[in-house]
Amino acid sequence: MKCADEFRSRDITAPLIEEINRTLTTPVRIMEVCGTHTMSIFRHGIRSLLPEGITLLSGPGCPVCVTPADHIDAFLAAAQNPEVTIATFGDLIRVPGSEGSLATARAQGAQVEIVYSPMDALALAQKEPERTVLFPAIGFETTVPTIAATILQAERLGIENFVIIAAGKTMPQALDTLLCDEELKIDGLLCPGHVSAIIGSDAYKPFAERHNLACAVAGFEPADILAGLLSLIRQLADGHPRVENCYTRAVTAEGNRNAQKLIDQVFEAADSPWRGLGTIPGSGLVLRPQYQRFDAVERLGLSVQPAAEPKGCRCGDILKGILLPPDCPLYGKACTPLKPVGPCMVSNEGTCAAYYRYSGQK
C-alpha cells in the first residue's frame, strides 16, 4: 500500500497535471483500452483534473465485455447438463445471454461455482471426480498463461474431468482492426499495463507505425496514467508518434517470455468473434490438437451458434469508442448494475459500470 500511495501523492501528480496543461496546444482524443484503466480513471477523478482539450475514450479492454453472446449461450447450454459444474470468474456470472445468465441458471438449479483462478477450477475437478468441471476460458494475454498452466497441470496429474471452452483473445490484432475503423477518430492510445507485461511494449510497434499513432504503455495508479497521457501529448506536440513504455517497473520491451511460451505450447491462433468488432483474423486462441481432450465443445457436444445481441444495447459501439454510455438509450433506465442488459454494465471493468458508479450520470 505504501508503494501505491507514492503514486497517488499530489507531490507527484500535481507536476504532471501542470506539465500536461503546458504541453497541450490542440485538442486531442485518447483511447484507453484496458478496463482497469477505465475504472482507475473514474475512481481517482482523473477526468476532472485534465484540461478541456483532452477527450478520453474507452476501448475494448474488458474481456467479459468483448466475449460475444454466442459464447455466453454455450456456457449456459453446458450449465444445463446435470453432470457438469461450471467454475467461473465472478464477473462473468451475471452477463446475459440469449436466455438468462449463469446466475439465473444457478438459481434454477444448475451447478455454477465462482472461482478466483483456473487452478481453483482444477482443484474442484479433483475434489469431485464424478462430475465434469468446465472453466469458461475468457481473457486476454494476462490470464491465458494461467489457463495454459492449468491445462498442463491437468495433463500431468491425469485429471480427465476438467475441460474449458477456449474463448481467449489477443489484443494487438483487435487494436489494429479498431484503428482501421473510419468512424473512430483518436490521436493516441493508452496501452494496457497488464497485457503489456506479458506481450511487451514492442508488440504495439507494427500497428503504431502503420497507423502513425502515438502509443504509451501505462500502469494503473494516478501518476502512472498521468505520465502516460503526458507522453502521448508530448509525442503529438513534437509530431513524432511512437511507442513509449511509461510502466517500466512492470513492463519490458520483449515482455514475459516464459508466459509467452506457455501460451504457445497449449494454444494456437484462430479467427475469433469480438462483441462490437466482428470476427478478427488470428485474434483468438484455441487448444492445440494434442490438448483437444480438454475442449468442452467437443467433449460435451456443445454448439457455438451465432446469437443476437440484446435489443437496443449499444455495448458494441461503446467498446469501439464510438459512443459514450449515456448515449445508449438503455443506460440508466432498462440497463443498470442491478438489472444489466449488456456486459458493459456487468463487469467491474465495463465502461458503463464505471460511468454509472463514478460519473454521476445515471
FENCOR-V836670 format. One record per run of one state. SS is the DSSP state (A for helix, B for strand, O for the rest). FROM is the first residue (numbers start at 0). LEN is the number of residues. If there is no record, write none. Layout:
ss=SS from=FROM len=LEN
ss=SS from=FROM len=LEN
This chain:
ss=O from=0 len=1
ss=A from=1 len=5
ss=O from=6 len=3
ss=A from=9 len=14
ss=O from=23 len=4
ss=B from=27 len=5
ss=O from=32 len=2
ss=A from=34 len=9
ss=O from=43 len=2
ss=A from=45 len=4
ss=O from=49 len=4
ss=B from=53 len=5
ss=O from=58 len=4
ss=A from=62 len=4
ss=O from=66 len=2
ss=A from=68 len=11
ss=O from=79 len=4
ss=B from=83 len=5
ss=O from=88 len=1
ss=A from=89 len=3
ss=O from=92 len=4
ss=B from=96 len=1
ss=O from=97 len=2
ss=B from=99 len=1
ss=O from=100 len=1
ss=A from=101 len=6
ss=O from=107 len=3
ss=B from=110 len=4
ss=O from=114 len=3
ss=A from=117 len=10
ss=O from=127 len=4
ss=B from=131 len=8
ss=O from=139 len=1
ss=A from=140 len=17
ss=O from=157 len=4
ss=B from=161 len=8
ss=O from=169 len=1
ss=A from=170 len=9
ss=O from=179 len=8
ss=B from=187 len=4
ss=O from=191 len=1
ss=A from=192 len=7
ss=O from=199 len=1
ss=A from=200 len=11
ss=O from=211 len=2
ss=B from=213 len=4
ss=O from=217 len=4
ss=A from=221 len=17
ss=O from=238 len=4
ss=B from=242 len=3
ss=O from=245 len=11
ss=A from=256 len=10
ss=B from=266 len=8
ss=O from=274 len=3
ss=B from=277 len=10
ss=O from=287 len=1
ss=A from=288 len=6
ss=B from=294 len=1
ss=A from=295 len=4
ss=O from=299 len=15
ss=A from=314 len=5
ss=O from=319 len=5
ss=A from=324 len=3
ss=O from=327 len=3
ss=B from=330 len=1
ss=O from=331 len=3
ss=B from=334 len=2
ss=O from=336 len=2
ss=B from=338 len=1
ss=O from=339 len=3
ss=A from=342 len=3
ss=O from=345 len=5
ss=A from=350 len=9
ss=O from=359 len=3
